[in-house]
Structure formats: structure tokens, C-alpha cells
Amino acid sequence: MIEFKNVNFSYEEEKVLNSISFKIEKGEKVALLGSNGSGKSTILRILAGLYFTKGYLFEKKEVTKKIIDKNFRKKVSILFQNPESMIFNPSVYDEIVFSLKEFDIKIENQVEQISDKFGITSLLKKTPLNLSGGEKQKIVLASLLIYEPELILLDEPTTAMDPRTTGWFIDLMIELEKTIILATHDLSVAYEICDRAIVLNENHKIVFDGDIETLFKNRELLLEANLIYTHKHKRKKFINSAYHLHF
């Protein structure tokens, strides 16, 4: 479904992707892991057709500005870390139905069904910008999933969610039969949702691509990629040192 062939990308003179190559098949759920600035968000934006560079193939066709059309936008959806950047309608209802109108999809009972599934029926008449961060993220996610994209790109989706909403989100992602690429610092969320992990280091290169269980057993690699840390603990009368996952 997706292939990166030695993809490079720079912002002005700063290189943020360094010869990135991978393939993702339809139906895979892949965690994209790395510290801040490693290039995770840039990869998602290239995949979504928001940034352009050589070497990105979607369904065996190289992605350029010329092939970005309504069909591509319907197949590929992206959820940004900050939901406010994606909200622009006066009510939650309008936000959810906007994409249905954009893709000429009949509204019928779809809004009612997805609102019930997301637990946001009581919010439909409210202004989305007045809601909590977790509620906003739910609204934006509902507005994306309602038109049933084939590829779902998620950029730090749980940062604004409380524990209960995070649990709901994990359950939703597990049950979705879609191709999902999840960029996150939250290793526990990545572990629950994804079977495969792609790890970027601080030099913007892939240092791991494989089974997420194998990754979590590799302490040295997790440290190298700045995904776990060590610090001293005060334990009453003694101090010890331990490793921590970013849970």
C-alpha cells in the first residue's frame, strides 16, 4: 500500500529525514517512534500528501502534487496533535458532516451512528472550540472516520486525552480494520495498538523496523532513540537508578 524509497526531506538547510525506506501493507498497524525532532510528523505529512518529495509511493504510484485529488484525500486521513488546527465549523454537527458533504456522501443516519459510537451525541449542537482537548480530539477523529478512509495517520493523538478517553481510543483503534500509522511518545499506547514499530533516531534515520515486542526487549536501542530514560530514585535512606519507559 505504502512505500518509502530512500526518502529525504529538509526544512531550508536542516535535514529532517535521512534516506528513509520502508513498506507498509494494507491492514498493518504501525507505530512510528522517536524523540522530538526525529522526523515522525514530517513522515506523516508526506504520507498525507501535504509535503512532497521523491520516493513516496501510494498504491504503487509516486505521490506528486498532480495526483492529489478528491479520491486520494478520501483514502488518506491525518489527525494532527493539536485538534484546534483542524476545527473550523460553528458546531460539532457541522464539523462531522463537513467531510460527508465534501466527498458527496449521503448523510442519512451516519452522524447519529458515529456520534453514539464516540459518545458525543450530547455535544452535537455545541461549539467545538469550547470543548475540552480530549473532546475536540474525539470530534476531529469522528469527522475523519465517518467517510471511512483506508489509511489513518495519527500524530500524537492521545496527548490531550485523559486516561478514560485514552482507553476508549485504544479499543477503537484495535477494532478498526484499517491501515494505521501512529506517531507517538506513549509507548504503552503504541504497544497496545500496533504489532510493528519503526524507530527514528536523532539523526533522522531508521534504527529499527520490526516486531514491537522485540523492540521493547532492546533496552540499548530504546535508550539510543531517546524513548526511555534513566534517573536516580530516592528510596528513604538510599538512592538507586532505574530505566523508565515513556508511559
Buried (B, 14 or more C-beta within 10 A) or exposed (E): BBBBBEBBBEEEEEBBBBBBEBEBEEEBBBBBBBBEBBBBBBBBBBBBBEBBBEBBBBBEEBBEEEEBEEEBBBBBBBBBBBBBEBBEBEBBBBBBBBBBEEBEBEEEEBBEEBBEEBEBEEBBEBBBEEBEBBBBBBBBBBBBBBBEBBBBBBBBBBBBBEEEBBBBBBEBBEEEEBBBBBBBBBBBBBBBBBEBBBBBBBEBBBBBBEEBEEBBEBEEBBEBBBBBEEEEEEEEEEEEEEEEEBE
